[in-house]
Amino acid sequence: MLAYTAKRLIGTVPVLLLITLLVFAMMHAAPGDPATMLLNEEATPEEVAEVRTRWGLDQPMFVQYLRFIAAALTLDFGESFRYGVPVAELIAERFPATLELAVYATLIAVIIAVPLGVWAGSRPNSWIDSAGSFFGFFGISMPNFWMAIMLILLVAGTFNLLPSSGRSTWGIDVPAITGFRTVDALIAGNWTAFRDAMAHLLLPAFVLGINMTGILMRITRSSIMEQMNEDYIMTARAKGLSGRLVLWRHGLRNALVTIITIVGLEFGALLSGSIIVETIFAWPGIGALLLQGLGARDYPLITGVVMVYTLLFIFVNLLVDILYASIDPRINLDR
């Protein structure tokens, strides 16, 4: 296992280099000059040249890239053009919000999709299967931005049940321990802060997880239908095991490899695809931070956030591969 993990980690190096190089190249190829965006319209050419020299923008693109990579080896992503503070500090401040949102969105998707997919797959062509298939197609087809706007209008606007933006209500605060407001509130024993954090999380987490719910439900249904026709299921039934035990203990366990694969892939997609949801709900995560960096042509900020997204996606896929071996003993990662 250690050899496999080390091999995978070494393999991430060229991936990171290629992705960061592409980001640098595309940002430099785009029209506009970050120096002019940092100054007002009345700035003189001398002031623009001074800003370009200060931020190293007068150097060739490849020189800037090499300097960024050399600093990134020490977890120094440079200083943000827009905010004037280290990029690593900005990411560390905003990242827990994005991660918490993605975790809760995944939990919502798993809690809804897996039971629904198991029931639908165990009863093909029944009303449960039809209802599950309808819900699955609904989740897959629904655009996140439209769902977000509709929920804000109805749930937050018309019925005033949940807040429509932000991560907490002004005046309700808890000490930052883990960065997850719900967990920090529980650690502090502050139930008011916990309820407030959950209220702010529900709408964006549901919107972010609805697409994953549809995909996961369809995959779970197909996997269960495939497993229920296997010989070991017939043998378990012949031994007199109850249908519920056969379905949930044997059928679902053997379908978990496929389900975990989809959960892992979709979790990575949630992290990188949360930009629109974070923007609509004014959620202070790195997705919204990336969008602000793009608007300001903030090269260090954009590249730093993209690098974090890439590392997270690689880590999630590595974790999924390790879970394979723990769920299915037939899988040997050292081969």
N, C-alpha and C positions, 0 to 999 in steps of 0.2 A: 504493500500500500504506500509506504514512504517513497519507494522508487518511482511508482506511478505518479504520485503527487509532485515529486521533484521534476519529473519529466514534463508534466503539464505546465508547471510554473515556468520552466525554462522556455517552453514553447510560446509563452505569452509575450516574450520580449520582442520578437520580430513583428508580432501583431500590433503591439503598442506603437512601435516605431513607425510602421506603415500607416496606421490610422492617424497618428499625430502629424505625420508628414503630409498626408492628404488634407487634413484640416488646415494646416498652415498654408499649403499651396492654394487651396480654394479661397481662403480668406484674403490672401494677397492678390489673387486674381480678380476678386470682386472690385467693382468701381468704388471710388471714394478713398479718402485719406483719414485715418483715425485722428491725426493731429488737428485737422480742421474741425472735427466734431467735438474736440475737447475745448476749443476756443469759440469765442463769439464771432459773428459775421464780420465785425470790424477789425479783426486781428490782422496785423501786418505780416508780410512774408517773413520778416526777421523773427517774429514771435512764433510763427508756424515752424520755422527751421529750428528754433531753440527747443520747442516741444519734441520735434522729431529726434533731435540729438539726445535729449533727456531720456526718452523711452527707447532709444536704440533703433528707431524706425528708419534712420538714415543708412543702416547697414543692409547688405544684401539679405534676401529672404533666407538663404541657406545658413548664413552666419547667425541670424536670429534664431533659427531652428536649433542649431547645434548648441547655442547658449541656453536655450530653453531646456533641451534634453539633459545637458550637464547639470543644470540646477535641479531638474525634476528628480534626478537620482538621489538627492537629499530631501525629497518631498517639498522642494521649493519651486512653486509654479510661477514665480515672479509676482509683480505687483499689478493690480488691476488699473487700467487706464481710467476707468470711470469712477471707481470708488477710492482709489489712492491707498488701498490697504493690500496686504498679501492675499493672493488668490486662495492659498491653503486655508487662511483664516476665514474667508468668506464661505468656502465649501464646508469647512468644519461646522460653521454656524448654521448653514442652511440644510446640510445633508440629512440630519436626523428627521426633519420634517418630511422630506421626500420618502425616506425609508419607512417611517411610521405609516404614511399614507399608503404606500405600496403593500406593506404587511397586512394592514386592515382590509384593503381591497382584495388581496389574495384570500384572506380568511373568509370574507363574504362570499367570494366565488366558490371556494371549496365547500363551505357549509351548505350552499344552495345546490351546486352542480353535481357533486358526487352522489348524495342520496337520490337526487332526481334521476341521474343517469343510471344508477344501479337498478332502481325500480323500473325505469323505462326499458332497460336492457333485459331484465328478467321476465318482462311481460310484453314481448313484441306484438305490435298491432292492436294493443289494448288502448283504452282511453287514457291511461297513464302515459303510455308511449306517445300517443298523439299530443297530449298536453306538454310533455317534456320536449318533444320535437319542436312544437310551436314556440316554447320559451327559448329553446336553443337558437332557433333561427332569428327570433326577436333580438336576442343578445348579440348575435354575430352581426346583424344588419344595422343595429342602431348606432348612429354616429354619436360619439361622446359629447361633442360640443352642443348638439341639439338637445340631447338628454339633459345636459347640465343646465342649459337655459330654461328648459321646461320645468325642471325640478325647482330651480330658483324662483320662477314665477308662481308655481303652485304651492310648493311646500313652505318656502320661505316668505313669498310675497302674499299670496292669497290667504293661506291658513296660518302663517306666522308660527310654524311648528319648530323650525330649526333655523339657525343662522345661515346666512348665504355667503359669508366671506370670512377670511382670517382663520387663525388657529386658536384663538382664545378671546374671551371678552375682556375689555379693558378693566383693570383693577383686580382681576383674578389671576394670580400668578403662583408658581411653585418653584422651588429650587431646581435648577437644571442638573440632574444627576446622570441619567442615561440619555437625555435628549428626547425621549419619547414622553410627551406630556401626560399621556394616560398612565404610564408606568411611574413617572415621577410623582404624580398626584397620589397614586396608591401607596408608594413608599412613604410619602409625607403624611399619609392618612387624611388628605384633604378631599373629601367626597364631593364638595362643591366644585372644585377644580376638575375632578375626574368627570363628573357629569357634563361640565362645560366643554372639556376637551372632546368627549365622545359626541356631543351635539355638533361641534364644528367638524368632526371627522366623518360623520355618517353620509352626508350628501356627496362630497368629493370621492370618498372611498367607494360608495355604491356606483357612481358614474364611472369611475376608473375600472371597477371590477366587472361591470355588466358584460362587456365584450368577452372577457376571460370566462365568465360564467357560461355563456353560450357555447364557446369552443370546448371547454372542459366537460360540459354536459354531453355533447355529441361524442367526444372521444370516449368518455366513460361508458356510455350506452353501447357503442360499437365493441369496446373491449369486453364488456360483460356478456354481450350476445355471443362473441367468439368463444369465451371461456366456458359458457354454459353448455356448449356442444362438445366439449372435450371428454375423453374417456374417464379421466379421474373424477369428473363430476358425476358421471353415471355410476362409477364404483362407489362413491360416497353415498349416493342415494340408495344403491343396492344394499349397503350396510345398515340402512335404516335411519340415517341422519335426517334431521328435519330440514325442510326446504330453506328456512331462514338461516340455519347454521351453514348449510352448503353454500348459499349465496354469499353471505357476509364474511364467513371465515375462509372459505376456499376460493370461491369465484373472485371476490374482490381482491384478496391478497395476491392472486396471480395476475390480476389486471393492474396492480399498483405500479409496475415498472413503466407501463405506458402512461398512466395517469401522472406519475411523478415527473416524467419527461416533459409533459405538456405544462405542468405547474411551474417547473423550473424555467422553461423557455418563456412562458407568459409572464413570470415574475420579472425576468430581465426586460421584457418588452414594456411592462408597467413602469419600471424605473425610468426607462428612456422615453416612454410615450406619455409621461405625465405633464408635459409642458403645457398643453392646451387646458387641461383640467386645472392645473395650478394657477394658470393665468386667469381663467374665468372665476374661480373661487378665491382669488387673491391669497393663495396658499404660499407661504414663504419658504419654498423649497428650491433645490438647485435647478429644476426645470424652468421656473420663472426667472431664475438668475441667468441661465443660459440665454433665454430670450432677450433679456436686457443687455447681455454682453453682445449679442448679435446686432442689436440696434445701435450699439456704440462702437462696433468694430473693435471690441476689446480682445485682442489676440491672446494674451495670457489667460484671461478668464475663460474664454471659449475653449481653448485647448486643454486647460486644467479640468474643466467640467467633463469634456468628452473623454479624457483619459480616465476619470473616475468612473464614468458610465461603462467604459470598456472593461476596466478591472472588475467591476461588480458583475458584469455579464459573464466574464470568464470564471469568477469565483463561484457564481451560482451554478454554472454548468459542471464545474469540478465537484461541487457538493452533491449534485444530482448523481453523478457517476459513482461517488462513494456510497450514496444511499442504495444504488442498485445492488451492490455487493452484500449489503446488510439485509436487504429484502429477499433477494434470490441468491442462495448459496452457490448456484451453478455458475454464476458470473465470476470470472477471475480477472481482476484488473491488471494483474502483473504479466499477463500474456502479451 
